[in-house]
């Protein structure tokens, strides 16, 4: 299923090793019809794809996930309740690979913590 209109984002802060992005999730996207009917929740794999896409586009590199070291889904992202979330990405580059630490949150509520590697394709 294409995620083209699943979310859009605004870069709030960008440094050499840090990104802070505001994500706007489309609560009417087709993905929520199947995950889960009557009780929509943002899929974990989609959250990781949001991180990958934001990092790829902001760094202007075609990246793919090559290692997920640690993923903690702490609170479900329910699109009808929270469709604006913030992603903070700390990263370091070495030989075309980006070691990342990411937090998806809204205010004091943390949804997901992720540590992993994205590499150039």
C-alpha positions as CSV (number, residue, x, y, z in Angstrom):
1,X,0.0,0.0,0.0
2,X,1.5,3.4,-1.0
3,X,2.2,5.7,1.9
4,X,2.4,8.8,-0.4
5,X,-0.4,10.7,1.5
6,X,0.1,9.0,4.8
7,X,1.9,11.9,6.4
8,X,3.6,15.2,5.7
9,X,6.2,17.0,7.8
10,X,7.8,20.3,8.6
11,X,11.4,20.5,9.7
12,X,11.5,22.5,12.9
13,X,15.3,22.3,13.6
14,X,18.2,20.8,11.6
15,X,21.8,20.6,12.6
16,X,24.8,18.6,11.5
17,X,23.7,15.7,13.7
18,X,20.2,16.4,14.7
19,X,16.7,16.7,13.2
20,X,13.5,17.8,14.9
21,X,10.4,17.4,12.7
22,X,6.7,17.9,13.1
23,X,4.7,15.1,11.5
24,X,1.1,15.4,10.4
25,X,-0.5,11.9,10.0
26,X,-3.5,11.6,7.7
27,X,-6.1,10.0,10.0
28,X,-8.2,9.1,7.0
29,X,-5.5,7.1,5.2
30,X,-6.5,3.7,3.9
31,X,-4.0,1.9,6.2
32,X,-6.2,2.5,9.2
33,X,-9.1,0.5,7.7
34,X,-7.1,-2.6,8.2
35,X,-5.0,-1.7,11.3
36,X,-7.3,-2.0,13.0
37,X,-10.9,-1.8,11.9
38,X,-12.9,0.3,14.3
39,X,-9.8,0.9,16.5
40,X,-7.1,2.5,14.2
41,X,-3.5,2.5,15.4
42,X,-0.4,3.6,13.5
43,X,1.5,0.5,12.6
44,X,5.0,0.2,14.0
45,X,6.6,-0.5,10.7
46,X,5.0,2.7,9.4
47,X,6.5,4.7,12.2
48,X,10.0,3.4,11.2
49,X,9.3,4.3,7.6
50,X,8.4,7.8,8.7
51,X,11.9,8.1,10.3
52,X,13.6,6.6,7.3
53,X,11.8,8.9,4.8
54,X,12.4,12.1,6.9
55,X,16.1,11.3,7.3
56,X,16.5,10.4,3.6
57,X,14.8,13.5,2.4
58,X,16.5,15.9,4.9
59,X,20.0,14.4,4.1
60,X,19.2,14.1,0.4
61,X,20.3,10.5,0.4
62,X,18.5,7.3,-0.5
63,X,18.6,5.4,2.8
64,X,17.4,2.0,3.8
65,X,17.1,0.4,7.3
66,X,20.0,-2.0,7.7
67,X,19.8,-2.6,11.5
68,X,17.2,-2.1,14.2
69,X,19.1,-2.3,17.4
70,X,16.3,-1.3,19.8
71,X,12.7,-0.5,19.2
72,X,10.3,0.3,22.0
73,X,6.7,1.0,21.2
74,X,5.6,2.6,24.5
75,X,2.2,4.1,23.6
76,X,0.0,3.5,20.5
77,X,-0.4,6.4,18.1
78,X,-4.1,6.7,17.7
79,X,-4.7,8.9,14.7
80,X,-8.1,10.3,15.7
81,X,-6.6,11.4,19.1
82,X,-3.1,12.4,18.0
83,X,-2.2,13.0,14.4
84,X,0.5,15.6,15.1
85,X,3.7,14.1,16.5
86,X,7.3,15.2,16.8
87,X,10.2,13.1,15.7
88,X,13.7,13.9,17.2
89,X,16.5,12.2,15.4
90,X,20.1,12.2,16.6
91,X,22.5,10.7,14.1
92,X,26.1,10.2,13.3
93,X,27.5,9.2,9.9
94,X,30.3,6.8,9.2
95,X,31.1,5.5,5.7
96,X,27.6,6.1,4.3
97,X,25.8,4.6,7.3
98,X,23.8,6.7,9.8
99,X,23.6,5.5,13.4
100,X,20.4,7.0,14.8
101,X,18.5,7.5,18.0
102,X,14.9,8.6,17.5
103,X,12.0,9.5,19.7
104,X,8.4,9.9,18.5
105,X,6.4,12.0,20.9
106,X,3.7,14.6,21.5
107,X,4.2,16.9,24.4
108,X,5.1,14.7,27.4
109,X,3.8,11.6,25.8
110,X,6.5,9.3,24.2
111,X,5.2,6.9,21.6
112,X,8.2,5.2,20.3
113,X,12.0,5.0,20.9
114,X,14.2,3.7,18.2
115,X,17.9,3.0,17.8
116,X,19.2,1.7,14.5
117,X,21.3,2.1,11.4
118,X,20.2,3.5,8.0
119,X,22.6,3.0,5.1
120,X,22.8,4.4,1.6
121,X,21.4,2.1,-1.1
